[in-house]
Amino acid sequence: MFHQARCAPRDAGSAAIEAAIVLPALLVFVCMAIAGGRLVMSGSKVDAAAQDAAREASIHRTVEAAQAAARSAATESLSDQGVTCANTSVSVDTSGLNVPIGQVATVSATVRCTVNLSDLLLPGVPGARTQEATATSVVDQYRQRGGQ
């Protein structure tokens, strides 16, 4: 015959208690890893958008065209890479387009993207973080510029 144990083991409820202690810590760790990954990925994508914007601005001849093209390139780059920004701004330094022909000049673009983290519902993590990147591109020194 089979012999059944009549007394309950001493650690019968310990698995539930261990799960109650470990599970919240594990969830916090997973959310922090997701937040960190999101910030790293968006940072590199904002950097690529700044490079695209600077490169696009450097090939235009007028300040107005360069600024419009840079803003468009940055927005398109972020969109193509799947980055959703709560707020985006692009500033372009086109002073290099006013340098006389034959001299080396540069234009630079700064892209700012506010990445939303509030959907992670992690205590202590801000609702959003702004990523910023600046890139510079050389203007062809023998290309006609502006009113020249």
QUIKA-V979151 format. One line per field, one symbol per residue. psi: psi as a letter, one per 30 degrees, with the letter a starting at -180 (. if undefined). burial: 1 if it has 9 or more other ideal C-beta (glycine too) atoms within 8 Angstrom, else 0. Layout:
BEGIN
psi: ???
burial: ???
END
This chain:
BEGIN
psi: lkkkkfkklfhegfeeeeefeeeeeeeeeeeeeeeeeeeeeeeeeeeeeeeeeeeeefflfleeeeeeeeeeeeeeeeeefgkjkekkkkkkjgffffklkfkkllllkkkkkjkkffffhkkfklflkkkkkklkkkkkfgkklbg.
burial: 0000000000000000000000000001001101100110011011111111111111011110111011111111110010101001010101011010100011111111111110010100100101111110101010001000
END
